[in-house]
Amino acid sequence: MLKEFGMKRIILLLFSITFLNCSQKEEVYNHNIAVDTFNKTLYSGEEFIIKAISDLPLTYTSENNYHASVLSVDKWDNANIKAGFVGKTVIKITNGEDTKEVNLIVSPLRNLFPTPPLELFGTSKQEVISAIGVPDEETDTSIKYYNYSDAAPYISYFFNDENALYSINIAYKIGRSYALDNFLSERYRFAGVFINEVVGNGFVYYNSLRNITPTIAIYLYGLDRNHDAVVYQPYIEQDDEETSSKTSLLIP
């Protein structure tokens, strides 16, 4: 009887060791990815490292390189990420068996005025008023709102002959040009200069990386003695040898 009891203990011990080894092996070789963070906020131009562990090689991709890009991956499969322009993106990490996502926000350092509602381009004057409220001034082809921000005394919306919104113009107080350049550069890519026979020359920014067609062009030029104009319009491509930009400013 004693002998039989001892035999049972040996069998139980061997079973436990086998089960423990299997469990440890499954834990180490289950192809899951462990990541040190799932949410990160940066300023434009900042960098940070995502540390991840897997028993398979890791691949990192950014859903939108305009907002953040993967600079490099080291020999330990940690990725160096660089923040681009203001906005949100997701860094995806995969090993072919598992996928993890890191939510990345690129936050602005400067907030001179709110980004206008660019999603309203192409809508009617009535729809714009319905979306943002009763204007302080109104004509057949434009509406204006005062006190847009401390730095921007008013914002105007312009409509074409088909009553579709095609231009949003912000008046910006002169004297803060350096701050305005930094403000725009955090959000958009500087594309060069433009020349216009009505307003003279100015600067243009795009909401895309190089070699990718933008959807919005942002123009900066002198409006009057007290204000610069920051103009948002849908991107329209043109070839013009006199300017380093490839877009056409539409004057209201």
C-alpha positions as CSV (number, residue, x, y, z in Angstrom):
1,M,0.0,0.0,0.0
2,L,2.9,2.3,0.9
3,K,4.6,1.4,-2.3
4,E,1.5,2.2,-4.3
5,F,1.1,5.6,-2.6
6,G,4.7,6.4,-3.4
7,M,4.3,5.5,-7.0
8,K,1.2,7.8,-7.3
9,R,3.2,10.7,-5.9
10,I,6.0,10.1,-8.5
11,I,3.4,10.1,-11.3
12,L,1.7,13.2,-10.0
13,L,5.1,15.0,-9.7
14,L,6.1,14.1,-13.3
15,F,2.7,15.3,-14.5
16,S,3.1,18.6,-12.7
17,I,6.6,19.2,-14.1
18,T,5.3,18.3,-17.6
19,F,2.3,20.6,-17.3
20,L,4.5,23.5,-15.9
21,N,7.0,23.2,-18.8
22,C,4.2,23.2,-21.3
23,S,2.6,26.3,-19.7
24,Q,5.9,28.1,-19.6
25,K,6.6,27.2,-23.3
26,E,3.1,28.4,-24.3
27,E,3.6,31.7,-22.4
28,V,7.0,32.4,-24.1
29,Y,6.1,31.2,-27.6
30,N,2.5,32.4,-28.0
31,H,3.4,35.1,-30.6
32,N,1.7,37.9,-28.6
33,I,3.2,41.4,-28.7
34,A,3.8,43.3,-25.5
35,V,4.0,47.1,-25.8
36,D,5.0,49.6,-23.2
37,T,2.4,52.3,-24.2
38,F,-0.8,52.5,-26.1
39,N,-1.3,56.3,-26.1
40,K,1.1,59.1,-26.6
41,T,0.9,62.9,-27.1
42,L,3.7,64.8,-28.7
43,Y,4.5,68.3,-30.2
44,S,5.4,68.7,-33.8
45,G,9.0,67.6,-34.4
46,E,9.3,65.6,-31.1
47,E,10.5,62.0,-31.1
48,F,9.8,59.0,-28.8
49,I,10.6,55.3,-28.7
50,I,8.0,52.6,-28.7
51,K,9.3,49.5,-26.8
52,A,7.8,46.2,-27.8
53,I,8.6,42.6,-27.2
54,S,7.7,39.6,-29.4
55,D,9.2,36.2,-30.2
56,L,8.7,37.1,-33.9
57,P,10.2,40.1,-35.8
58,L,8.1,43.3,-35.5
59,T,7.0,45.7,-38.3
60,Y,5.9,49.2,-37.5
61,T,3.7,51.4,-39.8
62,S,2.0,54.8,-39.4
63,E,-1.5,55.1,-40.7
64,N,-0.8,58.7,-41.7
65,N,2.8,59.8,-42.2
66,Y,1.6,63.4,-42.3
67,H,1.1,63.3,-38.6
68,A,3.8,60.9,-37.5
69,S,6.4,58.6,-39.2
70,V,8.6,55.6,-38.2
71,L,12.2,56.8,-38.3
72,S,13.9,53.5,-37.5
73,V,13.7,50.2,-35.7
74,D,16.7,49.0,-33.6
75,K,18.0,45.5,-33.2
76,W,15.7,44.9,-30.2
77,D,12.7,45.8,-32.3
78,N,12.1,49.1,-30.6
79,A,10.9,51.9,-33.0
80,N,11.8,55.6,-33.0
81,I,8.7,57.6,-33.9
82,K,8.8,61.3,-35.0
83,A,5.8,63.6,-34.7
84,G,4.8,65.4,-37.9
85,F,2.0,67.9,-38.3
86,V,-0.8,68.5,-35.8
87,G,-3.4,65.8,-35.8
88,K,-4.0,62.1,-34.9
89,T,-2.7,58.9,-36.3
90,V,-2.2,55.3,-35.2
91,I,1.1,53.4,-35.2
92,K,0.5,49.7,-36.0
93,I,2.8,47.0,-34.7
94,T,2.6,43.5,-36.2
95,N,4.5,40.3,-36.2
96,G,2.3,38.4,-38.7
97,E,0.4,36.7,-35.9
98,D,-0.6,39.6,-33.6
99,T,-1.2,43.3,-34.0
100,K,-1.1,46.1,-31.5
101,E,-2.0,49.8,-32.0
102,V,-0.5,53.0,-30.4
103,N,-2.7,56.0,-30.6
104,L,-0.6,59.1,-31.3
105,I,-1.8,62.7,-30.9
106,V,0.4,65.6,-32.3
107,S,-0.7,68.6,-30.2
108,P,0.0,72.2,-31.1
109,L,2.2,74.5,-29.1
110,R,0.5,77.6,-30.5
111,N,-3.3,78.3,-30.8
112,L,-3.7,81.7,-32.4
113,F,-7.1,80.9,-33.8
114,P,-9.3,77.8,-34.3
115,T,-8.9,75.9,-37.5
116,P,-12.0,76.9,-39.6
117,P,-14.5,74.2,-40.6
118,L,-12.8,73.1,-43.8
119,E,-15.3,70.2,-44.2
120,L,-17.9,72.8,-45.2
121,F,-16.3,73.6,-48.5
122,G,-18.8,73.1,-51.3
123,T,-21.8,73.6,-49.1
124,S,-24.3,76.5,-49.5
125,K,-24.5,79.7,-47.5
126,Q,-27.6,78.5,-45.7
127,E,-25.9,75.2,-44.7
128,V,-22.8,77.1,-43.4
129,I,-25.0,79.4,-41.3
130,S,-26.9,76.4,-40.0
131,A,-23.7,74.8,-39.0
132,I,-21.9,77.7,-37.3
133,G,-24.5,80.3,-36.5
134,V,-26.0,83.6,-37.5
135,P,-23.3,85.9,-39.0
136,D,-22.5,89.4,-37.9
137,E,-22.6,90.6,-41.5
138,E,-24.1,89.1,-44.7
139,T,-24.1,89.8,-48.4
140,D,-25.3,87.8,-51.4
141,T,-21.9,86.1,-51.7
142,S,-20.3,86.3,-48.2
143,I,-20.9,86.1,-44.5
144,K,-18.6,87.5,-41.7
145,Y,-18.1,86.7,-38.0
146,Y,-16.3,89.1,-35.7
147,N,-14.1,88.3,-32.7
148,Y,-12.8,85.0,-34.1
149,S,-10.0,85.1,-31.6
150,D,-7.7,87.6,-29.8
151,A,-5.3,87.5,-32.8
152,A,-7.9,87.3,-35.5
153,P,-10.6,90.0,-35.4
154,Y,-12.9,88.4,-38.0
155,I,-13.4,85.4,-40.3
156,S,-15.2,85.6,-43.7
157,Y,-16.8,82.9,-45.8
158,F,-17.2,83.4,-49.6
159,F,-19.6,81.7,-52.0
160,N,-19.4,81.3,-55.8
161,D,-22.2,81.8,-58.4
162,E,-23.5,78.3,-57.5
163,N,-23.8,79.3,-53.9
164,A,-21.0,76.9,-52.9
165,L,-18.4,77.8,-50.2
166,Y,-15.0,78.2,-51.9
167,S,-12.9,80.4,-49.7
168,I,-12.5,81.0,-45.9
169,N,-10.5,84.2,-45.1
170,I,-9.2,85.0,-41.6
171,A,-7.9,88.5,-40.8
172,Y,-4.8,88.3,-38.6
173,K,-3.3,91.2,-36.6
174,I,0.0,92.3,-38.0
175,G,2.9,92.3,-35.5
176,R,2.7,88.6,-34.7
177,S,4.2,87.3,-38.0
178,Y,6.8,85.0,-36.4
179,A,4.1,83.4,-34.2
180,L,1.8,83.0,-37.3
181,D,4.6,81.3,-39.3
182,N,5.2,78.9,-36.4
183,F,1.4,78.4,-36.0
184,L,1.0,77.4,-39.6
185,S,4.2,75.3,-39.8
186,E,2.9,73.1,-37.0
187,R,-0.1,72.3,-39.0
188,Y,0.8,72.5,-42.7
189,R,3.8,72.0,-45.0
190,F,5.3,75.2,-46.3
191,A,5.2,74.9,-50.1
192,G,6.8,78.1,-51.4
193,V,5.7,81.5,-52.6
194,F,3.0,82.6,-54.9
195,I,2.5,85.7,-57.0
196,N,-1.0,87.2,-57.6
197,E,-1.7,90.4,-59.6
198,V,-4.3,91.5,-57.1
199,V,-2.8,90.8,-53.7
200,G,0.9,90.7,-54.7
201,N,3.1,87.9,-53.4
202,G,2.7,85.7,-50.4
203,F,3.3,82.2,-49.0
204,V,1.4,79.0,-49.5
205,Y,1.1,75.9,-47.3
206,Y,-0.4,72.5,-48.1
207,N,-2.1,69.9,-46.0
208,S,0.0,67.0,-47.4
209,L,3.5,65.7,-47.6
210,R,5.6,66.2,-50.7
211,N,4.6,64.2,-53.8
212,I,1.1,63.7,-52.4
213,T,-1.7,65.8,-53.8
214,P,-3.1,68.1,-51.1
215,T,-6.8,68.8,-50.7
216,I,-6.4,72.3,-49.1
217,A,-4.1,75.2,-49.8
218,I,-3.5,77.9,-47.2
219,Y,-2.3,81.3,-48.4
220,L,-0.7,84.0,-46.3
221,Y,-0.4,87.6,-47.6
222,G,-0.7,91.2,-46.6
223,L,-4.4,92.2,-46.4
224,D,-4.1,95.9,-45.3
225,R,-2.0,98.1,-43.0
226,N,-3.2,96.3,-39.9
227,H,-3.8,92.7,-41.0
228,D,-2.5,89.7,-42.8
229,A,-4.8,87.4,-44.6
230,V,-4.8,83.7,-43.9
231,V,-6.9,82.1,-46.7
232,Y,-8.1,78.5,-46.8
233,Q,-9.2,77.2,-50.2
234,P,-9.6,73.8,-51.9
235,Y,-6.4,72.9,-53.7
236,I,-6.5,73.7,-57.5
237,E,-3.4,72.7,-59.4
238,Q,-1.9,74.9,-62.1
239,D,1.5,75.3,-63.8
240,D,3.0,78.7,-63.4
241,E,6.7,79.5,-64.1
242,E,6.5,82.7,-62.0
243,T,5.8,80.9,-58.7
244,S,7.3,78.1,-56.8
245,S,3.8,76.9,-55.8
246,K,1.4,74.9,-58.1
247,T,-1.8,76.2,-56.8
248,S,-4.1,79.1,-57.8
249,L,-5.5,81.6,-55.3
250,L,-9.1,82.6,-56.0
251,I,-9.8,86.2,-55.1
252,P,-13.3,86.9,-53.7
